[in-house]
Amino acid sequence: MAPGVVIALFASGFIDRTRKRPLLIAMDLARAVLLLSLPVAAWFGVLTMGHLIVIATLTGAATAIFLIAEAAYLPRLVDTPDIVEGNTKLQVTEAVAEIAGPSAAGFLIRALTAPVAVIADALSFIWSAWWLMQIRSDETVAPPSVISHPLADVARGWRACRDHRIVFPLLLAQGSFGVFGGFFAAIYMIFTLRTLGLDEATVGLIIGAGGVGALWGAAAAGALSRVLGYGRAIILCLGAWMMASILIPTAEGQGQLTIPFLVGQQLIGDGFLSAYLILAVSVRQTALPVDVQARAGATFQLVGGLALPAGALIAGPLAEIVGTGAVLWIAIAGSLMPLLILSMSPLWHLKKLEDSRPFT
């Protein structure tokens, strides 16, 4: 993740100054080719750990560029009143993928081995590229900036985020949330497969349940923002995710309730996390000028993308000392930090999406 995010950060100015659709298609096709090299190498008996690391790095870079370009593309396709709906529809498609993907991966790995699962993953990127080719909307980009050096672009994106009273707390929350999200990323599979003794297919189904949660969360995001106001909806959704995450370490030693606890966390926690992500990115896309969207998005990618591996690197050795369950409890407690950051910021008083613009 980290190398890919750094590469994408330095490409953010280029992304702001170029058409997004061809770039999105190119990143999809690049990831398909990169992933297909893994099963080919495996079948010829030449797959190595070095090959895996290189492919992980390059696909990470392509994914980071894709995500930055995607977030910068949406405000060019829809008007401000439709941004939440646009992000909701994107999140719904991701939720459907989350329902099918992990479940299919678990069964494919178990029945047909991992290389076959990777082939399915590669084909999904080709499918994505084909759909992107169907977009017919004209895209205009700002004329090239007089400041085009990569370091200047990095600084421009950082200043755009830092100088905004609402966007900057979201950035700080992204960093702190990423660290403790890294705890979950490093430990969750070990906790479920080894500590709890579940098999791969069962874990795939459990994670797939998170897609169902993400579906209702995406559907509820707009209603939550209208009832609570955007700022309070964002903060309360993050808090609800944290509370639901308590079900993960609590699942240890619960016997027949272990799987229901984990499924419950996916259904409830992923629902509120989905709503949080939709509303948070919608605020950022509305608050900042369209010609710095990629550079600001890259700043968020860098902060979150470096924080998550840092958290994972801490979680692994820590689990050797205190156990996987204890690490998950630490991660939940640490998630109070982004919650406090946002609660004490002007975001709490943000009621309408358009009101984010004057706070500069």
C-alpha positions in Angstrom: 0.0 0.0 0.0 2.6 2.6 1.1 4.7 2.6 -2.1 1.6 2.8 -4.3 0.2 5.8 -2.3 3.5 7.6 -2.5 3.7 7.1 -6.3 0.1 8.3 -6.6 0.7 11.3 -4.5 3.4 12.6 -6.9 1.1 11.9 -9.8 -1.8 13.8 -8.4 -1.0 17.1 -10.2 -0.9 15.2 -13.5 -4.3 13.6 -12.6 -5.8 17.0 -11.9 -4.6 18.3 -15.3 -5.6 15.3 -17.4 -8.8 13.5 -18.5 -9.8 11.0 -15.9 -11.7 8.4 -17.8 -8.7 7.2 -20.0 -6.6 7.1 -16.9 -9.1 5.0 -15.0 -9.3 2.5 -17.9 -5.5 2.3 -18.1 -5.2 1.6 -14.4 -7.8 -1.2 -14.6 -6.1 -2.9 -17.6 -2.7 -2.5 -15.9 -3.9 -4.2 -12.7 -5.4 -7.1 -14.8 -2.1 -7.7 -16.6 -0.1 -7.5 -13.4 -2.4 -9.9 -11.5 -2.4 -12.4 -14.4 1.4 -12.7 -14.1 0.9 -14.4 -10.7 -1.0 -17.6 -11.9 1.2 -17.8 -15.0 4.3 -17.8 -12.8 2.7 -20.3 -10.4 1.9 -22.7 -13.2 5.4 -22.6 -14.6 6.8 -23.1 -11.1 8.7 -19.8 -11.0 6.6 -17.7 -8.6 8.7 -16.2 -5.8 8.1 -13.9 -2.9 10.0 -11.2 -4.7 7.5 -11.4 -7.6 4.6 -11.1 -5.2 6.1 -8.0 -3.5 6.7 -6.4 -6.9 3.2 -7.1 -8.1 1.7 -5.9 -4.8 3.7 -2.7 -5.1 2.7 -2.0 -8.7 -1.0 -2.9 -8.2 -1.0 -0.7 -5.1 0.3 2.2 -7.2 -2.3 1.6 -9.9 -5.1 1.3 -7.3 -4.1 4.5 -5.5 -4.1 6.4 -8.8 -7.4 4.9 -9.7 -9.0 5.9 -6.4 -7.7 9.4 -6.6 -8.8 9.9 -10.2 -12.2 8.3 -9.4 -12.9 10.8 -6.6 -11.8 13.7 -8.7 -13.9 12.5 -11.6 -17.3 12.4 -9.9 -17.6 16.2 -9.2 -17.0 16.7 -13.0 -19.9 14.3 -13.8 -22.6 15.5 -11.4 -23.8 18.7 -9.8 -23.3 19.4 -6.1 -26.8 18.4 -5.1 -26.2 15.0 -6.7 -22.8 14.3 -5.2 -24.1 12.3 -2.2 -26.3 10.2 -4.5 -23.4 9.6 -6.8 -21.1 8.5 -4.0 -24.0 6.4 -2.6 -24.3 4.5 -6.0 -20.6 3.9 -6.1 -20.7 2.6 -2.5 -23.6 0.3 -3.4 -21.6 -1.3 -6.2 -18.7 -1.8 -3.9 -21.0 -3.3 -1.3 -22.3 -5.8 -3.9 -18.7 -6.7 -4.8 -18.0 -7.1 -1.1 -20.9 -9.5 -0.8 -19.8 -11.7 -3.7 -16.0 -11.2 -3.7 -14.8 -12.6 -0.3 -17.3 -15.5 -0.5 -16.2 -16.4 -4.0 -12.6 -16.1 -3.0 -12.9 -18.4 0.0 -14.6 -21.1 -2.1 -12.3 -20.7 -5.1 -9.2 -20.9 -3.0 -10.5 -24.0 -1.2 -11.8 -25.8 -4.3 -9.6 -24.6 -7.1 -6.5 -23.1 -5.4 -5.4 -19.5 -5.1 -4.1 -18.9 -8.7 -7.6 -19.5 -10.0 -9.0 -16.9 -7.6 -6.4 -14.4 -8.8 -7.5 -15.0 -12.4 -11.1 -14.1 -11.4 -9.8 -11.0 -9.7 -7.9 -10.0 -12.9 -10.9 -10.5 -15.1 -13.0 -8.2 -12.8 -10.6 -5.3 -13.7 -11.2 -6.0 -17.4 -14.9 -5.9 -16.7 -14.5 -2.6 -14.9 -12.5 -1.1 -17.8 -15.3 -2.2 -20.3 -17.9 -0.3 -18.3 -15.8 2.8 -18.0 -15.5 2.8 -21.8 -19.3 3.2 -21.9 -19.3 6.7 -20.3 -20.1 9.2 -22.9 -20.0 12.5 -20.9 -17.6 15.1 -22.1 -14.8 16.0 -19.7 -13.2 19.3 -19.5 -10.0 19.9 -17.6 -8.4 23.1 -16.3 -5.6 24.5 -18.4 -2.1 23.4 -17.3 -1.0 25.1 -14.1 2.1 27.2 -14.1 3.1 25.1 -11.1 3.6 21.6 -12.4 6.6 20.3 -10.4 5.5 17.1 -8.4 6.7 18.6 -5.1 4.7 21.8 -5.8 1.6 19.6 -6.5 2.1 17.8 -3.2 2.4 21.1 -1.4 -0.7 22.5 -3.2 -2.8 19.5 -2.1 -1.5 19.7 1.5 -2.3 23.4 1.7 -5.8 22.9 0.2 -6.6 20.4 3.0 -4.7 22.2 5.8 -6.3 25.6 5.2 -9.9 24.3 5.3 -11.5 24.2 8.8 -13.7 21.2 8.0 -11.4 19.2 5.6 -8.4 19.3 7.8 -10.1 17.5 10.8 -11.3 14.9 8.3 -7.6 14.5 7.2 -6.4 14.1 10.8 -9.2 11.6 11.5 -8.2 9.7 8.4 -4.6 9.4 9.7 -5.5 8.2 13.2 -8.3 6.0 11.9 -5.8 4.5 9.5 -3.4 3.5 12.2 -5.9 1.5 14.1 -7.5 0.3 10.9 -4.1 -1.2 10.3 -4.5 -3.2 13.5 -7.6 -4.8 12.1 -6.1 -5.3 8.7 -3.1 -7.2 10.1 -4.9 -9.2 12.8 -8.5 -10.0 11.6 -7.7 -12.9 9.4 -5.3 -14.4 11.9 -7.8 -13.9 14.7 -10.7 -15.6 12.7 -8.7 -18.4 11.2 -6.2 -19.3 14.0 -7.6 -17.9 17.2 -11.2 -18.8 16.5 -10.4 -21.8 14.3 -12.8 -20.9 11.4 -12.1 -22.1 7.9 -11.5 -20.0 4.8 -15.0 -20.4 3.3 -16.7 -19.4 6.5 -14.5 -16.3 6.9 -15.3 -15.4 3.3 -19.0 -15.6 4.0 -18.6 -13.5 7.2 -16.8 -10.8 5.3 -19.3 -11.0 2.6 -22.0 -10.1 5.1 -20.2 -6.8 5.4 -21.4 -6.1 1.9 -25.0 -6.5 3.0 -24.2 -4.0 5.8 -22.6 -1.6 3.4 -25.7 -1.8 1.2 -28.1 -0.5 3.9 -25.5 2.0 5.1 -25.2 3.4 1.6 -29.0 3.6 1.3 -29.3 5.3 4.7 -26.5 7.9 4.3 -28.6 10.5 2.7 -31.5 10.1 5.2 -29.0 10.3 8.1 -27.5 13.5 6.8 -31.0 15.1 6.4 -32.1 14.2 9.9 -28.9 14.8 11.8 -27.1 17.3 9.6 -23.9 16.2 7.6 -21.4 16.8 10.3 -23.2 15.0 13.1 -24.2 12.2 10.8 -20.5 11.7 9.9 -19.4 11.7 13.6 -22.2 9.5 14.9 -21.7 6.9 12.1 -18.0 6.6 13.0 -19.0 6.2 16.6 -21.5 3.5 15.8 -18.9 1.6 13.7 -16.5 1.7 16.8 -19.2 0.3 19.1 -20.1 -2.5 16.6 -16.4 -3.4 16.4 -16.5 -4.5 20.0 -18.3 -7.7 18.7 -15.1 -8.9 17.1 -12.9 -9.5 20.1 -16.0 -10.4 22.2 -16.6 -13.3 19.8 -13.7 -15.2 21.3 -14.9 -17.9 23.7 -18.6 -17.5 22.7 -19.0 -21.0 21.3 -22.0 -21.1 19.0 -22.4 -17.4 19.2 -18.9 -16.7 17.7 -20.1 -16.6 14.1 -23.3 -14.5 14.9 -21.1 -12.0 16.7 -18.8 -11.7 13.7 -21.7 -11.5 11.2 -23.4 -8.9 13.4 -20.3 -6.7 13.4 -20.1 -6.9 9.6 -23.8 -6.1 9.2 -23.9 -3.2 11.7 -20.3 -1.9 11.6 -19.9 -1.9 7.8 -23.3 -0.3 7.4 -22.3 2.7 9.5 -18.8 2.8 8.0 -20.3 2.9 4.5 -22.5 5.9 5.4 -19.5 7.6 7.1 -17.3 7.2 4.0 -20.0 8.4 1.6 -20.7 11.6 3.6 -17.1 12.4 4.4 -15.9 12.2 0.8 -19.0 14.1 -0.3 -18.1 17.0 2.1 -14.5 17.0 0.8 -15.6 17.0 -2.8 -18.0 19.9 -2.2 -15.7 21.9 0.1 -12.6 22.1 -2.2 -12.3 23.5 -5.7 -12.6 21.0 -8.6 -9.2 21.7 -9.9 -7.4 20.5 -6.7 -9.6 17.4 -6.1 -6.9 14.9 -7.2 -4.2 16.6 -5.2 -6.4 16.8 -2.1 -7.5 13.2 -2.6 -3.8 12.2 -2.9 -3.1 13.9 0.4 -5.9 11.8 2.0 -4.5 8.7 0.3 -1.0 9.4 1.6 -2.1 10.0 5.2 -4.4 7.0 5.3 -2.2 4.8 3.2 0.9 5.3 5.3 -1.0 5.1 8.6 -2.6 1.7 7.8 0.7 -0.1 7.1 2.3 1.6 10.2 -0.6 0.2 12.3 -0.2 -3.2 10.8 3.6 -3.2 11.5 2.8 -2.3 15.1 0.0 -4.8 15.5 1.9 -7.9 14.3 4.7 -7.8 17.0 2.2 -6.6 19.6 0.0 -9.6 19.0 3.0 -11.9 19.7 3.2 -10.3 23.2 -0.4 -9.7 24.2 -2.4 -11.9 21.8 -4.7 -11.2 18.9 -7.8 -10.4 20.9 -6.0 -7.9 23.0 -4.7 -6.1 19.9 -8.2 -5.8 18.6 -9.3 -4.2 21.9 -6.5 -1.7 21.7 -7.6 -0.9 18.1 -11.1 -0.2 19.3 -9.9 2.0 22.1 -7.6 3.9 19.7 -10.6 4.6 17.4 -11.8 7.1 20.0 -9.0 9.4 18.7 -10.6 10.2 15.3 -14.0 10.4 17.0 -12.7 13.1 19.4 -10.9 15.0 16.6 -14.1 15.3 14.6 -16.4 16.0 17.6 -14.3 19.0 18.6 -14.1 20.5 15.1 -16.4 22.8 13.1 -17.7 19.7 11.4 -20.1 19.0 14.3 -22.1 22.2 13.2 -22.2 21.4 9.5 -25.8 20.9 8.5 -25.9 21.3 4.7 -23.4 20.1 2.2 -23.1 23.5 0.6 -22.3 25.1 3.9 -18.8 23.5 3.8 -17.6 26.0 1.2 -17.4 29.2 3.2 -15.3 27.5 6.0 -11.8 28.5 4.5 
